[in-house]
Amino acid sequence: MPKTSVKVLQTQLKEKKEEIAVLYRISETISTTVNLEELLNKIAEIALQVTKGDACHLFLFDEAREHLVLRAAKPLHSKTIGLVRLNMGQGIAGQAAKTKKVIAISKSAPADPRYKQFPALPEDKFQAILAVPIIAKNEVIGIINIRHRVSHKYSGREENLVSLIGNQVGSAIEKARLYEESKKKSRRLDTMSRISSTIVSGRYLNEILQLIVTMTAEMMNSKICSIMLLDEKQQELQIMATQSLSPEYIKKPNLKVGESVSGRAVQEKKPITVLDVTRESGYKYPELARQEGIVSMLSVPMMVKDKVVGVINSYTSHEHSFSEEEVKILQSVANQSAIAIENTKLFDKTMEMEEALETRKLVEKAKGVLMTKYNMNESEAFKIIQQQSMNTRKSMKQIAEAILLTAEMNK
């Protein structure tokens, strides 16, 4: 047998062994974890090792398939995970997703017209890039992005190995996403239950609203959540509860109905979403948003039947397309909260009426005492009680109680 044939066979055998080793590691990874973050980090680690690359960025499509979102990176840059986003076809990774093909650039990658730089990534200057689609059910669900600092010609072996990873892990990623989503839904149901319990707990309104925004922020994974109540006479929205600790945010001026995003949600009686409030022409406080690090916003009116009593606002720290499910969940919280607010107001009014009735009864009795003791008419007795209330800065109820107590003691 010619020597060249032996070398070819040896090379093929070596490559098969490498494939088997990669498949074994992938199988082991898939079978030992259902945690999406852990799974993605291990995949990035495997891809980086088989290519001897300097960095690996792993992107997945969001729920709406509008953006590729950075979900894992080796070396790890935790502050950029979830923040770096690409549109379909944008950048080399976006092009690989759009064409469903491997893209390999061996040198001068930044000069390639498809290249997109990310200032947020400190290691975002590389000469060579390999972008490989992650496949599940014949659809691209993400991209494995390998990077080399210096020029590097990607061999057929490297492309095949990373493609093997991309083809093998797609289903596992989808299962891990489903598991993550089921956990998220479970947490949301639990939070909704806690919110319901809070609403019927008999706590004071301010305490109820503060608990609602805290739990809602946790449920929606919000950077800031706030409740603004409507002053019907002034037709203004005022912040009543927020888990933000910023004095600037807490003390921001009231909004008129129809003004900014929250005011529009009240006026139009429907949820409004904004992808980036800093670029939204109708948003009133873009500088404050930049200062607070808030980007996307969902504003939902709090309604009882057809009456709006306020809004709940949920903000994220990165661009986020709110799903239909998220809008429905926040609307449910808003409506429950609106009922609690109306019930509390009704209770307060009832208490005020009971207090007024009790005061009236006591004043009537006190007038009777004065009329009998000092032989005066009803009008004169009432004026004495009223004048004493003004002079002592005490309520008429307190003056009436004092008159009755004195009369009782003098019997």
N, C-alpha and C positions, 0 to 999 in steps of 0.2 A: 504493500500500500504506500503511495507517495507520501512524503513527509508533510506536504501541504495539507493533504486530506486529514492526517492525524491531528495537525494543529487546528484545523477547522472543527473537527470533532471534539477536541479538548476545549476549545472556546465555547462551542455549543453546550457541552456538558457543564462547563463552569457557569454559563448563563442560566441553564436550567436549575442548577443547584441554588443560584442566587434567587431565582424566581420562587423556588420551593421555600427557601428561607424567609423571603418576604411574605409569602402566603401564610406560612406558619405564624409569623409575628402578627400579621393582620388577624388571622383566626383567633389567636390567643387574646389579642386586644378586644376583638368583638365579643368574645365569650366571657370576658372578665369585667366588663363595665357597661352600664346603660346610661351613665351620666354623660350628657352631650359634651360638656366642656372638657372633661377628662378624655373622652374618646377623640375629640378633635386635636387635642394637644399631643396625644400619642401618635395619631396619623401624621401630624406635622413632623414629629420627631423621626418617624420611620422614613418619610420622604426625604428629610434632610440628610439622614445617614446614608441612604443608597446613592445619593448624588454628590455627597461631600460638599454640600452647598454652605453658604455663609448665613443664609436666612431662609425661612419658609413662612409664607403668609397664606392662611387658609380662609377663603371667602365662601359664604353660603348666601343663597337668595333669601330675602325676607319673605313673609307670608304672602304678600301681594305680588311677589316676583318682579318688583319694580327696581330693587337695588341689590347689588352684591355687598354684603356686610362682612367686614373683617371679624372673624369669630375666634381665631387662634393664631399665635405667632411664636416662632422660635428664632432667635431669643425672644423672651416674653416682653411685651410692652403693654402692661395691663391698662394704662390710661387711654390707649388707642383702641382696645377691643370694643367693638360695637359702634365706634365713632367713625372709622374710616369706611366710606361708602362709595360705590361705583354704580352708575347707571348701566343698563345693558348696552354693550358695545363701547363703553368708556374705558380707556386704558388697555393695556395688554391683556389683563385678566378678563375685562369686559368683552374684548374681541374674541377671546377663546371661548367664552360662554355663548356669545352670539353665533359664532361659526360652528360650535361643537367640535372644534379641532384643536390639537396641540399646537402651541406657538413656541418656537425656540429661537432666541436671539443670542448669538454667541459673543457679540462685542458691541460697544457703543450704544447700549440700550437706551440711554436718555436722549439720543439723537433720533430714535425711531419715532415717526409721527404718531404712533399709537400710544406712546409712553405717557403716563400721568404721574407727576411727582406728588408725594404726600409730605408736606412740611411737618406733620405731626409725628412721622416716623423718623427717628434719628438715624436709622440705617437705610435711608431711602435713596442712596446713590450707589447703584450697582451697574456693572458693565454687561453682565449676562443674565438673562431671565428665561425660565422655562415655565410656561403656563399650561396646566393639564386639567381638563374638565373632570368633575366628579359626576358619575352617572348613576341614576336610579330609575328603573322602569323606562329605559331609553331616553330619559330626560336629563338635561344638565341641572344639577341642584347646587353646584358650587365649583370652585376652582382651587387647585393646589398650585401655589406660585413659589417656585424655587428661584433663589437669587444668588449670584456670585459677584464678589467685589471686583474681580479682574476678569478679563476675557476668558471664556470657557466654551469650547465647542461640545455641545451635548451629543453624546453618542447615541446610537440607536438603542443600545442596552439601557441607558439611563431613561430615555423617553419611554421605553417599553415597561421598565420597572415602575415608574411613577404612574403610567397609564394603568398598569395592573392594579396599583393601589386605588386609583380613582374609580376603576370599574368594580372593585371588590367591596369598597367601604360604603357605597351609596345607600344600599338598603339598610345597613346598620345605622347610618346617620339619620335616615328617615325614621327608623324605629326609636332611636334615642330622642329625636325631636317630638315624636308622638308621646313618649314617656314624659318628657319635659313639659309638654303642653297639658297632659293629664294632671300632672302635679300642680301646674299653674292654675288650672280650673278648680282643682280641689282646694287650693289656698283661697281662691276667689270666693268659692262657696262658703268656706269657713269665715272669711272676712265679712261676707254679706250677712251671715248668721249673727256675727258679733255686732255688726252695725244695727241690725234689727233689734237685738237685745238692748243695745245702748239707747235706741230711740224710745223704747217702751219702759226704760228703767226709772223714769221719774226724776232724773237729774235735772239741774238747771239748764236752760237753753244754751248758754255760752259753753258750758262743759260738754253738752251733747255735740255741738258743732265742732269743738276742738277734737274730740275723740273721732268724729266722722272723718275729718280731713287727715288725721294721722293714719287711720286704718285704710282710707282710700288711697293715700299716697303709697302705702306699702303694697296694696293690691294691684295698683296700676303701674307700679315701678316708676313713680313720678319723682322728679327732683323737687318740685313744689306743687302742692295742692292747696287751693283756697276756696272759701265760701264767701260770696258777696250777697248781702240781703238788699232787697229793694225797699227804699223809702218811697211809698206811693205818692205822698204829698209833694216831695221835692223831685220825684222821678229820677232818683239817683241810686247808684249801687255803692255800698260801703263794705269794705273787708271786715268780716266778723270773726273769721277763724282761718288760720294757716299754720302749717308746721315749719314755715320759713323763719329763721332767726334774724333775718336782715331787718334792721329798723327802717331802712329806706323802702323796702317792699311793704312792710306792715303799715307804714304811714303814708303810702302813696295816696294822692287825692281821690275823692269819689268820682265815679263815672256817671255821666248822664245816660239815660236810656237811648239806645241807638248809637252811642259813642264807643269807639274801639271795638274789640272782638266781643267782649262780655256784654256790652250794651246792645250790640246787634243780636246776640243770642236771645236776650230778653225781648227785644222789639219783634224779632221774627219768630219767636217761640219755637226754636229748633236748634239742635246741636250745630256748632261751627268748629271746623278743624283748620289749623294753619300749620304748614310744614315748617316755616321759619318766621317767627314773629319779628326778628330783627330786619327782615326784608319785606314785611307786610306793610303796605302803605297806610292801611287803616288802623294799625296798632299804635297806641298812644305813647307807650314808654319803651321804645327800642333800646335806648341807652341803658335803662335800668335792667332790661332783659340781658344785654351783653354783660353788664356788671354781675348779675346773678348767675350767668351761665345757663340760661334757659333758651330753648330753641323752638321745638314744636309745642302746639297747644291744642287742647280740646276743651271747649266751653259748652256746658250743657245747662239749659234752663231748669230751675226747680219749680215744678208745677203741681197744683192741686186742681184737678179738672182742667179748666181753661185759664186759670189764674196763675200768673208767674209771681213767685215770692223772692226769687234770687237766682244765682248761678253757682255751679261748681266748676272750677277751672283746674285742669290737670296739665302740667308742663313736663317735658322731658329735657335732658341735657344734650340731646343729639337729635338730628332729623329723624322723625318717626311718623310713618303713615298709620294713623289710628285705624284699626280694623273695625268692621261692622259690629263684631262681638264686643270690643272695648267700648264703643259708643253706647251699645245697649246696656252694658253693665253699669257705666257711669250714669246713664239716664235712670236706671232703676234706683241707684243710690240717691240721686237727686230727687226723685219723686217721693221716696220714703222719707227723706230729710224734710221735704216740703210739708208733708203731712204732720211730721213732728213739730215743725215750726208753727203751723196753723193751730194744732192742738194746744201747744204751749200758750200761744196768744189768746186762744179761746179760754183757756184755764185762767190766765191772768185777768182777762176781762170779767170772768165769772167771780173771781176773788175780789176784784175792784167793786163789782156790783154788790156783793155780799157785805163788803166793808162799808160801802155807802149806806146800805140799808141798816146795818148795825149802828152806824153813826147817827142816822136819822132817828132811830128809836131812842137812843140815849139822849139826844138833844131834846126830843119831845118830852121825855120824862123830866129832864133838868128844867125845861121851861115850866112844866107843871109845878115843880118845887118852888121856883122863884115866884111864879104867879100867886101861889098860895101863901108863901111866907111874907112877901113884900106887897101883896095886893096890887099887882101890876097886870097889864094886859099881855097877850101873847107876843105882840110886836115888840113891846118894851123888853120882855124877857129874852127874846131872841137877840136883840141888839146888845144886851149886856154880855151874853155868851160870846157873841161875835167880837165885840170890843176887847174882851178879856183874852180871847184867842190871839188877836193881833198884838196886844200889848205884851203878852208873855211869849209870843212866837211858838205857841203850842197849838195842836189841832183842836178843833171844836169838840172832837170826841173826847180828848183828854180833859178839856174844861168841863164837859158834861159829866164825865166820870167823877171828877173832883167834887162837883156840886152834889151829886148823888151820894158820894161817900160821906161828905160832911153832914148831909141831912140824916143819913143812917146813924152816924155816930151821935148826933144830937137828940135822937129819939129818947 
